[in-house]
């Protein structure tokens, strides 16, 4: 077990170091020298020379990369050339907005998906079961930004039930929740069906098991059997999927933030790409990568704890 | 010769077709897949207008007999633009999927059949690529090298190789110690012959299913990047850029978004249902759990 965790941890660190080096390499791969890229149109010979020295660009590549990695490890992501503020500060200002969105979406999807999956398993082949089978496949496949656009069109432009722009007044919780509904729905909708299908299939498996049969033989009421004995075990595979879901939702969050003009890492990244603000692009990609890698790691470890069969699976599967 | 007869590719096709015909969702998927294929191949003849023809007098019109799906902010016919946009989507998915599948097959076989150290390196590489948030990295790369359809294709290829590589590796590993492969090796067959004559036919079905399920992912990625203004360059129509135009004028007319989303929804549903149905046919074990 410990070996599995250290191995996965090692791979995760490797991935993050690789990501940082890749970003570093890309900045150096682009034609022209990095100072003029970073300074953009404001580049004058004096500014360039100064930046060259400040960034240590006169040093050999390996030294530069080492320094860069060291700085990143200390949480120094460089400086935004436009506002002169540290990139780390800018990124961590936006991160909470994205996290709230992602966690709301996955939370809501779980709250809807688990009962739906449970019901589908108990009333197998009922119309609700069949409908959820088709709809879940459908909503997983449709790109989330299309769902976001349709939601925006219908619920805020046509019916004006929900606001279309921003994250709400800071301090006004009701207003913030109101702003959160549509983006979270667009992001989480695909996951409702996915979670429901997962819960359904593991429920069907668990309902056949001995302890459930015993509970039934004791004459326990059906809702106790389902709630206390079956679901408790059937929910485990879903828990591990959620970690993975949080990671993949980051990409979906990017689109939701852009469509609903909501602050967050995705919107920050998109704006930085459009203005060619390289330090901010690098900073936000790095922070998301770390977040993504950590959530995958947590879900892998949870999975291994819950399902011993998978522990050695890193190389067999 | 007798081996070829045993495989009987026509028999497999016919039996697959028989099973598929009994699955309404799979048939729905197949019809959509065929429809999209026909529409995109014949787009130049089917499109009633030039997709880039600007007509300022008929801006943002609702659907009518003249413009089946309305017009956009420059008075361009949305139906024609969607047909041409389908060509972009299909070009990207065909190119990206075939190239990443070819590389994935090569690397996956190498990992599954080659020496152990190579296998380890390849598996770690696959895991590493899969651990990056693709869209985020795509954005960073586009920021550096500039937006173009080719950049998008390369990014999708790199991101998809591990999907195919891992499946091919698992299947190859499962096959390498089977009796018929051992027998073949004992008779002195070369590695290349074993891999392409014996391993390949056995992994073709799962790969085909995987590719079918991968089309929505690739189409969604291209549309997503074009929606962000990072894919095709204007005025080239892409489903993503049509949606982006519609998004900018969402308060003036709902039609560009309504119409622009339909092909994306149809393609994703069609290929997913088709792929799911094929998976059920080739791997009935999965069906029970549903």
Interface residues (C-beta under 8 A of the other chain):
Chain A: X11 X12 X14 X15 X18 X19 X23 X26 X27 X29 X30 X133 X134 X137 X138 X140 X141 X142 X143 X145 X146 X149 X150 X152 X153 X157 X158 X197 X200 X201 X204 X205 X247 X248 X250 X251 X254 X255 X258 X259 X269 X270 X272 X273 X274 X276 X278 X281 X282 X284 X285 X288 X289 X292 X293 X296 X314 X315 X317
Chain B: X25 X119 X120 X123 X124 X127 X128 X131 X132 X133 X134 X135 X136 X137 X139 X140 X141 X142 X143 X144 X145 X170 X216 X220 X223 X224 X227 X228 X229 X230 X243 X246 X247 X250 X251 X254 X257 X258 X261 X264 X265 X268 X269 X271 X272 X273 X276 X289 X290
